[in-house]
Amino acid sequence: MPDRYSAIWLSHTSIADFKKCPRAYFLKHLYRDPKTGHRIKLISPPLALGQAIHEVIEQISALPKSNRFDEPLMNRFDRVWEKFSGRRGGFSNLEVENHYRQRGRDMIARLVNYPGFLKELAVKISMDLPYFWLSEEDNLILCGKIDWLRYLPEEDAVEIIDFKTGRGAEEDDSLQLSIYQLIAQKCQDRPVKGAYFWYLDRQNYPQEMDLPDESEVIKKIIKIGKKIRLAHQMDRFLCPQGENGCPYCLPMEAIVRGQAEFVGLDEFGQDVYFLEGEKDFGRAKSRIL
């Protein structure tokens, strides 16, 4: 029986971090502060905005469709935003915070004006963090939280919806939809019939994406997973730009060196830090709700 505690846990975020910079991957996903025993996290305005919007969506995704708008979404957002106010959200001043808060309110207004599938049936995977064994032979587990699974009652199938809060488009080589497709297929019983990105900063409706070929996806993820496993085994996580570092690992190195300001713990018990000068803009059970 494989041991999930000794396995390498892969996610869209961890894979993307490793591909950009193995050192940044180590500092974000493995390193623990020797004083607190906690992992470390650098908060930034774009990250705070994304977390606030996704928390509102997560709240209503757990509700039956008839109750999702009983409380105005804007009220939910304003309440959630208070957790990220000031340096807890990476904001260096009130002007920057107000800019991001207004962007968030504009996104929430878009959801209110164009709710679409938000008022339809949805499937909720009954796992705090959905995961499955990608390869027992290679000791790899794939995990991730899907923003929304729209239920198609006529086909008894689902569609994946991923909400985007950034201004840029997902990169062409991103494995995010591929990973979500696999998780949706392995962690609940209904087939996946479609997938969408919803760029809330500029689109009133979700944008349909092509579903990747499952066999090719698995090969790609296992390939990068083996590289990550080897780095673990060798305890070797080097920045591709050498000792001088790169934009992905240098901010995390600043936390380790004590150059960032501790602002609190997040919901997962990570130590959250604010860094002055950081750019301000920039098969489980399921139920139908």
BELJOPE-V560907 format. One record per residue. N is the residue number from 1. RES is the residue in one letter. SS is DSSP state (H for helix, E for strand, L for the rest). PHI is phi in whole degrees, 0 to 359 (* if undefined). Layout:
((N/RES/SS/PHI) (N/RES/SS/PHI))
This chain:
((1/M/L/*) (2/P/L/294) (3/D/L/258) (4/R/L/289) (5/Y/L/282) (6/S/L/261) (7/A/L/286) (8/I/E/270) (9/W/E/269) (10/L/E/252) (11/S/L/217) (12/H/H/303) (13/T/H/293) (14/S/H/294) (15/I/H/295) (16/A/H/298) (17/D/H/295) (18/F/H/295) (19/K/H/295) (20/K/H/285) (21/C/L/194) (22/P/H/303) (23/R/H/294) (24/A/H/297) (25/Y/H/302) (26/F/H/300) (27/L/H/291) (28/K/H/275) (29/H/H/244) (30/L/L/238) (31/Y/L/298) (32/R/L/231) (33/D/L/299) (34/P/L/296) (35/K/L/278) (36/T/L/257) (37/G/L/77) (38/H/L/260) (39/R/L/286) (40/I/E/245) (41/K/E/213) (42/L/E/258) (43/I/L/273) (44/S/L/214) (45/P/H/305) (46/P/H/298) (47/L/H/293) (48/A/H/298) (49/L/H/299) (50/G/H/297) (51/Q/H/293) (52/A/H/295) (53/I/H/297) (54/H/H/292) (55/E/H/292) (56/V/H/297) (57/I/H/297) (58/E/H/298) (59/Q/H/299) (60/I/H/281) (61/S/H/294) (62/A/L/272) (63/L/L/260) (64/P/L/301) (65/K/H/302) (66/S/H/287) (67/N/H/248) (68/R/L/294) (69/F/L/247) (70/D/L/300) (71/E/L/261) (72/P/L/306) (73/L/H/299) (74/M/H/294) (75/N/H/296) (76/R/H/299) (77/F/H/298) (78/D/H/299) (79/R/H/290) (80/V/H/295) (81/W/H/300) (82/E/H/301) (83/K/H/290) (84/F/H/249) (85/S/L/292) (86/G/H/70) (87/R/H/290) (88/R/H/297) (89/G/H/253) (90/G/L/81) (91/F/L/267) (92/S/L/281) (93/N/L/201) (94/L/H/292) (95/E/H/298) (96/V/H/295) (97/E/H/299) (98/N/H/297) (99/H/H/299) (100/Y/H/288) (101/R/H/296) (102/Q/H/293) (103/R/H/301) (104/G/H/296) (105/R/H/295) (106/D/H/295) (107/M/H/293) (108/I/H/297) (109/A/H/299) (110/R/H/295) (111/L/H/294) (112/V/H/291) (113/N/H/282) (114/Y/L/228) (115/P/L/292) (116/G/H/48) (117/F/H/292) (118/L/H/297) (119/K/H/261) (120/E/L/255) (121/L/L/296) (122/A/E/224) (123/V/E/255) (124/K/E/244) (125/I/E/286) (126/S/L/273) (127/M/L/218) (128/D/L/300) (129/L/L/226) (130/P/L/301) (131/Y/E/205) (132/F/E/203) (133/W/E/284) (134/L/E/287) (135/S/E/206) (136/E/L/293) (137/E/L/300) (138/D/L/264) (139/N/L/60) (140/L/E/241) (141/I/E/246) (142/L/E/249) (143/C/E/222) (144/G/L/163) (145/K/L/256) (146/I/L/270) (147/D/L/300) (148/W/E/205) (149/L/E/243) (150/R/E/283) (151/Y/E/266) (152/L/E/252) (153/P/L/297) (154/E/L/296) (155/E/L/251) (156/D/L/51) (157/A/E/225) (158/V/E/230) (159/E/E/234) (160/I/E/270) (161/I/E/238) (162/D/E/242) (163/F/E/271) (164/K/E/249) (165/T/L/249) (166/G/L/276) (167/R/L/269) (168/G/L/269) (169/A/L/275) (170/E/L/300) (171/E/L/294) (172/D/L/300) (173/D/L/268) (174/S/L/296) (175/L/L/260) (176/Q/H/301) (177/L/H/297) (178/S/H/300) (179/I/H/294) (180/Y/H/296) (181/Q/H/299) (182/L/H/296) (183/I/H/297) (184/A/H/296) (185/Q/H/282) (186/K/H/267) (187/C/L/252) (188/Q/L/205) (189/D/L/269) (190/R/L/265) (191/P/E/292) (192/V/E/265) (193/K/E/255) (194/G/E/188) (195/A/E/212) (196/Y/E/221) (197/F/E/254) (198/W/E/241) (199/Y/E/276) (200/L/L/293) (201/D/L/284) (202/R/L/213) (203/Q/L/237) (204/N/L/277) (205/Y/L/222) (206/P/L/296) (207/Q/E/255) (208/E/E/289) (209/M/E/240) (210/D/L/285) (211/L/L/281) (212/P/L/286) (213/D/L/287) (214/E/H/299) (215/S/H/296) (216/E/H/292) (217/V/H/299) (218/I/H/300) (219/K/H/300) (220/K/H/297) (221/I/H/290) (222/I/H/296) (223/K/H/299) (224/I/H/290) (225/G/H/298) (226/K/H/294) (227/K/H/295) (228/I/H/293) (229/R/H/298) (230/L/H/297) (231/A/H/298) (232/H/H/297) (233/Q/H/297) (234/M/H/271) (235/D/L/49) (236/R/L/228) (237/F/L/232) (238/L/L/256) (239/C/L/289) (240/P/L/296) (241/Q/L/263) (242/G/H/84) (243/E/H/294) (244/N/H/288) (245/G/L/82) (246/C/L/219) (247/P/L/300) (248/Y/L/274) (249/C/L/261) (250/L/H/300) (251/P/H/299) (252/M/H/288) (253/E/H/298) (254/A/H/297) (255/I/H/296) (256/V/H/299) (257/R/L/280) (258/G/L/81) (259/Q/L/264) (260/A/L/249) (261/E/E/262) (262/F/E/288) (263/V/E/239) (264/G/E/140) (265/L/E/254) (266/D/L/269) (267/E/L/293) (268/F/L/260) (269/G/L/81) (270/Q/L/279) (271/D/E/282) (272/V/E/258) (273/Y/E/234) (274/F/E/249) (275/L/L/241) (276/E/L/298) (277/G/L/95) (278/E/L/296) (279/K/L/301) (280/D/L/276) (281/F/L/246) (282/G/L/130) (283/R/L/*) (284/A/L/262) (285/K/L/286) (286/S/E/215) (287/R/E/223) (288/I/E/260) (289/L/L/242))
